[in-house]
Amino acid sequence: MLEQMQASALFSIRRAVFTYCLAFLISFSDRWLIQVLGINTPEELLIQTLVHGTGFYLGYTFTALVTRPTRSPH
């Protein structure tokens, strides 16, 4: 079962780390440079990071499931 989870396109630790780091960098840069989202407190930064990170993760997971190579029959 562990091998199936590691080989599955649905769960990926690398994808989760990448997407949450990307979401944090976007939210943090918005807080200090652009200020479009109106992030003023660390709690809002955390909430925005979690919301956007989850969205990015689901988007990348959907893309991974759709573009998954099919196995040719032997």
C-alpha positions as CSV (number, residue, x, y, z in Angstrom):
1,M,0.0,0.0,0.0
2,L,2.9,2.4,0.8
3,E,4.4,1.7,-2.7
4,Q,1.0,2.5,-4.3
5,M,0.8,5.8,-2.4
6,Q,4.4,6.8,-3.4
7,A,3.7,5.9,-7.1
8,S,0.3,7.6,-7.1
9,A,-0.2,10.9,-8.9
10,L,-2.7,11.9,-6.3
11,F,-0.3,12.3,-3.3
12,S,3.0,14.0,-3.7
13,I,5.1,15.5,-0.9
14,R,7.3,17.3,-3.5
15,R,4.3,18.9,-5.1
16,A,2.8,19.9,-1.7
17,V,6.1,21.5,-0.6
18,F,6.6,23.3,-3.9
19,T,3.0,24.7,-4.1
20,Y,2.9,25.8,-0.4
21,C,6.3,27.5,-0.8
22,L,5.1,29.2,-4.0
23,A,1.9,30.4,-2.3
24,F,3.9,31.7,0.7
25,L,6.3,33.6,-1.6
26,I,3.4,35.1,-3.5
27,S,1.5,36.1,-0.4
28,F,4.6,37.4,1.3
29,S,5.6,39.5,-1.7
30,D,2.1,40.8,-2.0
31,R,2.2,41.9,1.7
32,W,5.5,43.8,1.3
33,L,5.5,45.0,-2.3
34,I,2.2,45.2,-4.0
35,Q,-0.5,45.1,-1.3
36,V,-3.3,44.0,-3.5
37,L,-4.8,41.4,-1.3
38,G,-4.8,43.5,1.8
39,I,-2.6,41.2,4.0
40,N,-1.8,43.1,7.2
41,T,-1.2,40.5,9.9
42,P,0.7,37.2,10.1
43,E,-2.6,35.4,10.5
44,E,-3.9,36.7,7.2
45,L,-0.6,35.8,5.6
46,L,-1.0,32.2,6.9
47,I,-4.6,32.0,5.8
48,Q,-3.8,33.3,2.3
49,T,-0.8,30.9,2.1
50,L,-3.0,27.9,3.0
51,V,-5.9,28.9,0.7
52,H,-3.6,29.6,-2.3
53,G,-1.3,26.6,-1.6
54,T,-4.3,24.3,-1.5
55,G,-5.6,25.7,-4.7
56,F,-2.2,25.3,-6.4
57,Y,-1.8,21.8,-5.1
58,L,-5.3,20.7,-6.4
59,G,-4.5,22.3,-9.7
60,Y,-1.2,20.6,-10.1
61,T,-2.7,17.3,-8.9
62,F,-5.5,17.5,-11.5
63,T,-2.9,18.3,-14.1
64,A,-0.8,15.3,-13.0
65,L,-3.8,13.0,-13.2
66,V,-4.9,14.2,-16.6
67,T,-1.4,14.1,-18.2
68,R,-0.5,10.8,-16.6
69,P,1.2,8.5,-19.2
70,T,-0.9,5.4,-20.0
71,R,0.7,2.0,-19.9
72,S,0.8,0.2,-23.2
73,P,-0.5,-3.4,-23.1
74,H,2.1,-6.0,-23.5
